[in-house]
Amino acid sequence: MAELVLFHHAQGQTPGFLAFADELRAAGHTVYTPDLYDGKTFATLDEGVGYAQQVGFDTILERGRLAA
C-alpha cells in the first residue's frame, strides 16, 4: 500500500476531506493530513482563499513543504 501526504483544499480540513483520508486509511494506506490552516475551516472557497491571501501563499506553501 501507499504512504502519502494529503493536502486539504482551500476550505481547510473539512469533514469531507477528513472522511476521504479515512477512506484511504481503511483501504490500507498510510495517510498524513497536515493542517496548513492551523485548525481553521471555511464555509466557502472565497473565504478559504481569502484566509490564504491574508496569511500569505508563501507561508502556506512553506507549511506544506515542512509537513512533507
PyMOL commands that place a pseudoatom at each C-alpha (Angstrom):
pseudoatom trace, name=CA, resn=MET, resi=1, chain=A, elem=C, hetatm=0, pos=[0.000, 0.000, 0.000]
pseudoatom trace, name=CA, resn=ALA, resi=2, chain=A, elem=C, hetatm=0, pos=[0.975, 3.629, -0.437]
pseudoatom trace, name=CA, resn=GLU, resi=3, chain=A, elem=C, hetatm=0, pos=[2.227, 6.180, 2.045]
pseudoatom trace, name=CA, resn=LEU, resi=4, chain=A, elem=C, hetatm=0, pos=[1.052, 9.650, 1.113]
pseudoatom trace, name=CA, resn=VAL, resi=5, chain=A, elem=C, hetatm=0, pos=[0.592, 13.226, 2.221]
pseudoatom trace, name=CA, resn=LEU, resi=6, chain=A, elem=C, hetatm=0, pos=[-2.901, 14.547, 1.512]
pseudoatom trace, name=CA, resn=PHE, resi=7, chain=A, elem=C, hetatm=0, pos=[-3.172, 18.326, 1.498]
pseudoatom trace, name=CA, resn=HIS, resi=8, chain=A, elem=C, hetatm=0, pos=[-6.534, 19.915, 2.204]
pseudoatom trace, name=CA, resn=HIS, resi=9, chain=A, elem=C, hetatm=0, pos=[-8.328, 22.211, -0.198]
pseudoatom trace, name=CA, resn=ALA, resi=10, chain=A, elem=C, hetatm=0, pos=[-8.951, 25.958, 0.170]
pseudoatom trace, name=CA, resn=GLN, resi=11, chain=A, elem=C, hetatm=0, pos=[-11.678, 25.417, 2.786]
pseudoatom trace, name=CA, resn=GLY, resi=12, chain=A, elem=C, hetatm=0, pos=[-9.293, 23.650, 5.164]
pseudoatom trace, name=CA, resn=GLN, resi=13, chain=A, elem=C, hetatm=0, pos=[-9.683, 20.260, 6.810]
pseudoatom trace, name=CA, resn=THR, resi=14, chain=A, elem=C, hetatm=0, pos=[-13.418, 19.919, 6.329]
pseudoatom trace, name=CA, resn=PRO, resi=15, chain=A, elem=C, hetatm=0, pos=[-15.373, 16.828, 7.395]
pseudoatom trace, name=CA, resn=GLY, resi=16, chain=A, elem=C, hetatm=0, pos=[-15.439, 15.655, 3.762]
pseudoatom trace, name=CA, resn=PHE, resi=17, chain=A, elem=C, hetatm=0, pos=[-11.676, 15.970, 3.441]
pseudoatom trace, name=CA, resn=LEU, resi=18, chain=A, elem=C, hetatm=0, pos=[-11.124, 14.051, 6.680]
pseudoatom trace, name=CA, resn=ALA, resi=19, chain=A, elem=C, hetatm=0, pos=[-13.627, 11.373, 5.607]
pseudoatom trace, name=CA, resn=PHE, resi=20, chain=A, elem=C, hetatm=0, pos=[-11.734, 10.915, 2.334]
pseudoatom trace, name=CA, resn=ALA, resi=21, chain=A, elem=C, hetatm=0, pos=[-8.476, 10.492, 4.252]
pseudoatom trace, name=CA, resn=ASP, resi=22, chain=A, elem=C, hetatm=0, pos=[-10.164, 7.911, 6.474]
pseudoatom trace, name=CA, resn=GLU, resi=23, chain=A, elem=C, hetatm=0, pos=[-11.393, 6.008, 3.405]
pseudoatom trace, name=CA, resn=LEU, resi=24, chain=A, elem=C, hetatm=0, pos=[-7.832, 5.818, 2.122]
pseudoatom trace, name=CA, resn=ARG, resi=25, chain=A, elem=C, hetatm=0, pos=[-6.654, 4.602, 5.534]
pseudoatom trace, name=CA, resn=ALA, resi=26, chain=A, elem=C, hetatm=0, pos=[-9.412, 1.988, 5.625]
pseudoatom trace, name=CA, resn=ALA, resi=27, chain=A, elem=C, hetatm=0, pos=[-8.114, 0.722, 2.282]
pseudoatom trace, name=CA, resn=GLY, resi=28, chain=A, elem=C, hetatm=0, pos=[-4.747, 0.127, 3.927]
pseudoatom trace, name=CA, resn=HIS, resi=29, chain=A, elem=C, hetatm=0, pos=[-2.836, 3.274, 3.009]
pseudoatom trace, name=CA, resn=THR, resi=30, chain=A, elem=C, hetatm=0, pos=[-0.794, 5.396, 5.402]
pseudoatom trace, name=CA, resn=VAL, resi=31, chain=A, elem=C, hetatm=0, pos=[-2.146, 8.923, 5.095]
pseudoatom trace, name=CA, resn=TYR, resi=32, chain=A, elem=C, hetatm=0, pos=[-0.739, 12.109, 6.606]
pseudoatom trace, name=CA, resn=THR, resi=33, chain=A, elem=C, hetatm=0, pos=[-3.038, 15.140, 6.660]
pseudoatom trace, name=CA, resn=PRO, resi=34, chain=A, elem=C, hetatm=0, pos=[-1.105, 18.247, 7.710]
pseudoatom trace, name=CA, resn=ASP, resi=35, chain=A, elem=C, hetatm=0, pos=[-3.267, 21.214, 8.653]
pseudoatom trace, name=CA, resn=LEU, resi=36, chain=A, elem=C, hetatm=0, pos=[-1.907, 24.217, 6.769]
pseudoatom trace, name=CA, resn=TYR, resi=37, chain=A, elem=C, hetatm=0, pos=[-4.639, 26.498, 8.184]
pseudoatom trace, name=CA, resn=ASP, resi=38, chain=A, elem=C, hetatm=0, pos=[-3.968, 25.925, 11.911]
pseudoatom trace, name=CA, resn=GLY, resi=39, chain=A, elem=C, hetatm=0, pos=[-7.382, 24.412, 12.589]
pseudoatom trace, name=CA, resn=LYS, resi=40, chain=A, elem=C, hetatm=0, pos=[-9.427, 26.936, 10.653]
pseudoatom trace, name=CA, resn=THR, resi=41, chain=A, elem=C, hetatm=0, pos=[-12.078, 25.851, 8.165]
pseudoatom trace, name=CA, resn=PHE, resi=42, chain=A, elem=C, hetatm=0, pos=[-14.233, 27.974, 5.895]
pseudoatom trace, name=CA, resn=ALA, resi=43, chain=A, elem=C, hetatm=0, pos=[-17.741, 27.615, 4.501]
pseudoatom trace, name=CA, resn=THR, resi=44, chain=A, elem=C, hetatm=0, pos=[-16.811, 28.880, 1.034]
pseudoatom trace, name=CA, resn=LEU, resi=45, chain=A, elem=C, hetatm=0, pos=[-13.844, 28.720, -1.294]
pseudoatom trace, name=CA, resn=ASP, resi=46, chain=A, elem=C, hetatm=0, pos=[-13.684, 32.523, -1.347]
pseudoatom trace, name=CA, resn=GLU, resi=47, chain=A, elem=C, hetatm=0, pos=[-13.325, 32.642, 2.446]
pseudoatom trace, name=CA, resn=GLY, resi=48, chain=A, elem=C, hetatm=0, pos=[-10.612, 29.994, 2.401]
pseudoatom trace, name=CA, resn=VAL, resi=49, chain=A, elem=C, hetatm=0, pos=[-8.681, 31.663, -0.389]
pseudoatom trace, name=CA, resn=GLY, resi=50, chain=A, elem=C, hetatm=0, pos=[-9.064, 34.977, 1.443]
pseudoatom trace, name=CA, resn=TYR, resi=51, chain=A, elem=C, hetatm=0, pos=[-7.513, 33.431, 4.533]
pseudoatom trace, name=CA, resn=ALA, resi=52, chain=A, elem=C, hetatm=0, pos=[-4.619, 32.051, 2.487]
pseudoatom trace, name=CA, resn=GLN, resi=53, chain=A, elem=C, hetatm=0, pos=[-4.083, 35.501, 0.964]
pseudoatom trace, name=CA, resn=GLN, resi=54, chain=A, elem=C, hetatm=0, pos=[-4.142, 37.075, 4.426]
pseudoatom trace, name=CA, resn=VAL, resi=55, chain=A, elem=C, hetatm=0, pos=[-1.594, 34.625, 5.814]
pseudoatom trace, name=CA, resn=GLY, resi=56, chain=A, elem=C, hetatm=0, pos=[0.372, 34.688, 2.578]
pseudoatom trace, name=CA, resn=PHE, resi=57, chain=A, elem=C, hetatm=0, pos=[0.596, 31.991, -0.038]
pseudoatom trace, name=CA, resn=ASP, resi=58, chain=A, elem=C, hetatm=0, pos=[4.316, 31.674, 0.570]
pseudoatom trace, name=CA, resn=THR, resi=59, chain=A, elem=C, hetatm=0, pos=[3.594, 30.877, 4.228]
pseudoatom trace, name=CA, resn=ILE, resi=60, chain=A, elem=C, hetatm=0, pos=[1.015, 28.256, 3.276]
pseudoatom trace, name=CA, resn=LEU, resi=61, chain=A, elem=C, hetatm=0, pos=[3.446, 26.714, 0.781]
pseudoatom trace, name=CA, resn=GLU, resi=62, chain=A, elem=C, hetatm=0, pos=[6.214, 26.662, 3.373]
pseudoatom trace, name=CA, resn=ARG, resi=63, chain=A, elem=C, hetatm=0, pos=[3.928, 24.929, 5.878]
pseudoatom trace, name=CA, resn=GLY, resi=64, chain=A, elem=C, hetatm=0, pos=[3.228, 22.276, 3.244]
pseudoatom trace, name=CA, resn=ARG, resi=65, chain=A, elem=C, hetatm=0, pos=[6.891, 21.880, 2.410]
pseudoatom trace, name=CA, resn=LEU, resi=66, chain=A, elem=C, hetatm=0, pos=[7.791, 21.429, 6.075]
pseudoatom trace, name=CA, resn=ALA, resi=67, chain=A, elem=C, hetatm=0, pos=[4.985, 18.917, 6.556]
pseudoatom trace, name=CA, resn=ALA, resi=68, chain=A, elem=C, hetatm=0, pos=[6.188, 16.844, 3.627]
for i in range(1, 68): cmd.bond("trace and resi %d" % i, "trace and resi %d" % (i + 1))
show_as sticks, trace
zoom trace
